[in-house]
Amino acid sequence: MSLLTKGIGLAKKVKHRFQDQIRERTPVYLSPVRRIEKVALAERVCALTFDDGPCRLPANPDGFDGKPLTLVLAETLEKYGAKGTFDVVGDTSGNYPDRAGKHGSATWGGVAYDHYPDFEKDSEGGALHCPELIGRLLQGGHEITSHTYSHVLFGRKNLVYGSRKTLSGLDEVVEDLEKLHALLREQHGYEIKLSRPPHYVDGIAGGFNSYDAYGKMGYQYMAASFDGAGWLPLATYEAEVEATWRPIEQKLREDPGYFCGQIIFEKDGYNMARRSPIADGLEKQLQLLAEHHYRVVTVSELLALSPFLDLPQSDPRAAAAKKLLKGGWCPAYRDNTLRPEEPLTRGELAMMAFGWPGVDVRVALVRGERKLPWSDLRPDHPYSGALVLAEEAGCLTAEGGRIRPDERVTEDEVRQFLSAKVGKAPTQVPGNLTHGDFFLLAAPLL
């Protein structure tokens, strides 16, 4: 293993440890957009996701008679009755002027921007240039998700990509997302539902983040819980191929049910050494999963089986939350947990019912285009937009210029809220209402 590869691996571990520490200190709020890494599932079902394609160039090294890499992956999946989720880009040819970075480094495909499938070979990849590959994926029953049109970072990521150009703010991020969405809808009649930010960079200039952008798009945030490792350059191609399947073999040996409900990250393109180990490693991955009786489905199919991280659908509270979800409510936290034992607050109740329409209101509040009428809430609070709409609809009442978002809801407030929102009020409301109690109370009223 080269010093560069060791350095990349170490930087990745440090980044993950740093992110875990931040996550532990950061409050988690209810959200219309959920970061989906895995779901609670007892069945042996998992999903494979492939970033950065489609790729018309052949595998490297090419043992597939010149077939486009994306086609190799699709045919390998189909050989095992598996469905993949392909997280595609639109076109990176607009990301110039630029220069190629050092071969084997994180800037291999461009210093200022990414270029897929390679520097100055943008026309061999992306949904714009490869409509035949998009059509082939859809014909095979695979899922298409958005990795953005241009694969330009939403915001700064100084640790690895300090020299990268970024999008200017929320409007430009949404414009980029809409461009790919329109391309898939107009050329293929396909509606995208899920998205993954380039390099998982969430921060957006102006005090916004990827959850705001996805909220405006109606998307869910597709993350992953296991790294298929094909992006990382190693000393030899053989070592890179082994790195794609050996960790899976080890996890299955330790716990055959380890991958239940998991989303696995893969790459539909070249790694930093301009090789594609996934082309040969994918079959071994699928063999291992098949030997342990796993079904490989799309991420959307996985979510249909079990939408949430902490409760399976066999739990009545999860089943009730799923019904609320289908009705346009937002019962889950940003990390895709339901946390059914948590006490329900006024702000959370507003967010459950008005989370999606509240996105635009919150954006307007943060930008100063609207003013909050209360003294106990900041414009950038995650629930600000939803609380404005809840009060306007007569679901919640402010007192003395205060909306009291962190106070636990009372039984009378729940009756008022549901009566105003759905036109029905329950006759009995449990005291000290929890989230799980509310799911069971509200779902039958929809």
N, C-alpha and C positions, 0 to 999 in steps of 0.2 A: 504494500500500500504506500503511495507516495506521500510526501510531507503535505502537499496541497490537499489531497483527499482527506488525510488525517485532520488538517486544519478545518476543512469544510464540515467534516463530521463533528468535530469539537464545537465549532460555532453553532451548529444545529442543536447540539445538546444544551449549550449555554442558553441559546434562544428559548428553547422549550422550558428550561428550568426558570428562566426569567419570566416567561409568559405564565407559567403555573403560579409563581409567586404573586404576580399582578392579579391573576384570577382569584386567588385566595383573599386578597385585600379589597377586591372590587365588589360592591353590592350587585346582585343580580335582580333585574326587573322583568316583569311580564313584558312580552313583546309580540307584535304580529309576525315579526321575522324571527325564526328560531334557527340557531346554529345546529345543524344536524350532523353529528359525528357517528353515532350508532343509536340503536333503539333496543328497548327491552323486548327480547324475543327468546322463547325456549326452543323454537324450531331451528333446525340447522339450515338457515337461509342467510345469505350475505350478499353484498353488492361490490362490484369492481368498477372503479371510475378511471377514466383515461383523459389526462389533460393535454392541451396544446395542439391538438389536431384540428381538422383532418390533415393527414400527411400523404402526399402523392409520391414522395420519394421512396425508393425501396429500403428495406431493412439494411442495416450496416453492422456486420457483414451480411451480405445477401445470400441466403440459402433458400429463397422462395421464387426463383425465376423472374426477378424484377418486379414482382407484385408491389403495389403501394403498401406501405407499412400499415395504414389503417385497415386495408382489406385483409392483410394477414391476420391482424388482431380479430377482426369480425369473424373470419372463417374459423379461426381457432376456437373462439367462444362458441360458435354454432355447432362445431364438432362435438362439444360436450353439453349441448342443449342449454347453454348459458346466454344470458342477456347482459350486455355492458351498458354503462352510462358514459357517454363521450362528451367531455367538457370542452367544447370547441371554441376557437377564436374565429373572427371574421376575416381580417386581412391586416397584416403587419407591414405592408409595402409603403404605407404613409409615414412610417417611423424613420424617416431620413431627413436631413443629413445625419450620418452616424458613422462609426467605424467599429470594426470587429475587435473584441477584446482578446485576451490571451486564451489560446486553446487550452481546454481543461479547467478554466476558471468559471466563476459564476457569470462573467460577462462574455462568455464564448460567442454568443449570438448577437452581441451589440453592447456598446458601452453606455450609450444614452438611453437606448430602448431595447426591447426584445424583438427578435426577428425569427419567425417560424416558417418553415422547418429549419432554416439556417440563414446566416447573413447573405444577402443578395440572392436568396432563393425563395423569397416570399411568395412568388407566384406558384410555387409547388405545394402550398399549404393554405389552410383557412377555408372557411365555408364559402367565401366569395369565389375563390378560384377552383374549388373542388366540389361543385354541386353534385357530380356523379357519386362521390364518396358519401356525401350526406344522404343522398337518395338511397344508396346501398345500405347504409346503417339503418335507416328507417324501414326499409324493406325487410331487413333481418330482425325487426322487433326491438332494436336497441333504442336507448333514450339519448336525446340531445339536450345538453345543458349549456349555460352561458359562462364562458371564461372571459367574457367581454369581447368587443369587436376588435380592438387594436392591441390588447394586452399591455396597455400602459398602466403603470402603478397609480392607484387611487391617491396615494400620498407618500410621504417620505419613509424610507427604510434604510437608515444610515449605516447600520452594522454591516450589511452585505452590498447594498445598492446605493451607496452614497452619491454616486455620479449619475444616477438615473433621473431623467425627466419625469414629471408627474402630471396628472390631470389637474386643472386649475381649481376645481371646486365641485360641489355637489351637482350643479347643472351640467357640467361637462361629463361627469361620471354617468349621470342618467342618460345624457345624449348618446354616449358610447354604448351603453347597454341597450337603449332603444334601437340603435342602428342594427345590431345583430338580431334583436328580436324581430324587427321588421323584415330583415333578410330571410329568416327562417319561415316567417308567416307567409310572405309574399311569394317566395320561390318554392316552398315545400308544403305550405298549408299547415305548418307545425307551430304550436304555441309552447314556448319555453316556460318552465315553472321553477327551475332551480338555477343557482349561480354560485360560482366560487371566485373570489377576487384574485387577481394576479399576485402570486407569491404570498397570499393570505394577508395582504396589507389592508387594514380596515380603516385607518384614519384618513379623513378627507379635510382639506383646508376649509376654514370657516366654522369650525366647531362641529362638524358632521362626521359620519362614519358610514361604513358599508351597509349597516342596518337601515339607515335613513334612505340610502339609494335603493336598496331592495324593497323597502316599504313602499316607495313610490312606484316601483315596478310590479309589485304584487308577487315577488319571488320569495322563496326560502333560501337560506344560506346553506349550501352543501359543503360540509367539511369532510373529514375522514378520521378514522380511528386507528388505522394501521397503514404503514408506509411500505409499498411494494418495492421500493429501493432502486428502481431502474434508472433513476435520474442521476445517481451518484457514480462518478468515474472511479474505477479501481485499476489495479496494475495490469490486468488482462481482461479480455472479453469474457473468458470462461469464469473468472471470478465475479464479474458483474452479473452474469446469468445466474450463477449459484446464489448470489445475494438476493435475487428476486424470489427464490423459493425456499431456501434453507431456513430462514426464520419462520415461515409458515409451517414447515415440517416440524420444527421444534415446538412451536406453540400447540400444534395438534397432538404431538406426542405427550406433552404435559397435560393438556386438557382438550379432549376431542370436541367439546362444545365451545371452545374459545371464540370462534368466529361467528357465533349466533348473533344476528342483528348488526354485524359490523360493516363498515364501509371502508374499502381498501383503496388506497391511492396508487395509481399507475401513471405512466407517461406514454402518450401517443406521439412519439417524436424521438429525437436524438437526445442523448445525455450530454454532459459537458465535454466528453471526449468524442462527440459526434458518432456514437455507436447506439444501437437500439437493443439492449439485452432483453427487453420485454418480448421481443419477437420470438425468441427461443425459450424464455423463462415462463411465458404465460401458460403454455401447455403443461408444464410441470406443476405450476400452481393449480391448474384446473384438475389435473390428475389427483393431486393430494386432497383437494376439496371433495372430489367425487368419491374417492376411497373412504372418506368419512361421511358420505351421504349428505353433502350440502347441495342445496339449490342456489345457483347464482342468478339473481334477478336485478332489475333496474332499481335505482334508488327510490323512484316513485312507487314501484311495486312493493318495496320493503316498507315504505311509509304506510301503504295501504294495509299491510299486515299489522303494523304496530307503529303509531306515529311518535311515541314519546320515549324518553330515555329511562325514566325511573319506574314506570308502571306498565305491565303488559296489558293487552286487551281483555284478558280474563278477569281483571279487576273491574268491578262495576263503575268505579270512579273514573277509570281511564276510558271506558266505553261511553260514559256520559260526557266526558271532556271531548272525545272524538266527535260526538254529535254537535256539541257547541262549535267545534272547529269547522265542521262542514256548514254550519249556519253563519259563518263569518265572524264568530267570536274569537278571542285570543286567550285561551285558558292556560297556556304554557309560558314558562319563563324563557328568557333569551337563550339559555343553555339547553333548552328542550326538555326541562323537567317540569313536572306538575306540582310536586311538593304538597301533596294533599292534606298534610297535617298542619300546614302553615295557617295562622289566623288571617282572615280576609280583611283588607283595609279598604277605605273609600277610594284611594287612588288606584288600587288594583282592580276594584270592581269597575271603575270607569274604563280602565285599560282593556279589561276583558271584552266589554261591549263596544267600545269606540276606538279600539287600537288602530285598525286599518284607516278609517277616515281621519283619525287624529294625526296621522303622519304629516299631511300637508299643513295642518294648523300649527303643529310644533315647529316645522321649518319656518313658517311665517313669523312665529314668536321669536325664534332664535335670531332671525334676520331683522327684527324690529318692525316688521310690517304689520304686526298686531300687538296689542298690549294686554297683559294679564290684569284682571280686575282684583286680584287678591294679593295680600302682603306676605303670605306664607308659602309661596311657590316661586321658583325661578323659571324663566322662560325655557331654559335648556333642560329642565327636568324631563325624564323619559315619559312621564304621564301628563305633561302640561297640555298637549293638544287634546288628548282624550277627556281630560277633566273639563276643558272649555266646552266641548261638545256635550258632555254629560249634563252640565248645568243648563246649557241652552235648551236641551231636550226635556228639562224638568225632572231628570233622574236623580240629581243630587242638588242640595241646597247649601249655599254658603251662608255663613253667619258672621257678622261683624267684620266683613272684608277678608274672611279666612275660609279656605276650602277644606282644610284639615285632611290632607291626603294620607297621612300615616296613621290616622285613627281607625280603630277597628269599627266595621259597620255594625249598626244595631239592627235588630229584627225589623223595626219600623222602616228604617232606611232601605233595607232589602225589598220590602213590600213596595215602597214608593218607587224604587229603581225599576223593578220588573214590571210594575203596572204601567209606568211611563214608556218603557222600552219595548215590551212585547204585548202590552194590553191585558196581561193576566197577572194576578197576584196570588201567591201561595197562601193557603189558609193557616199553615203552621210553618214557622221558621225556627230552626234550632238556635239556642243561645250559644254565644261564643263561636260563631260560624267560622268554619275552616274552608279552605279551597275545595277540598273533597266534598264537604257538605253542600257547597254551592253548586258544584257540578251536578250532583244528584237532584238538587232542588230545581235548577233552572232548565236542564235538558228536556224534561217532559213538557215544558211550557212552549218550546219552539215549534 
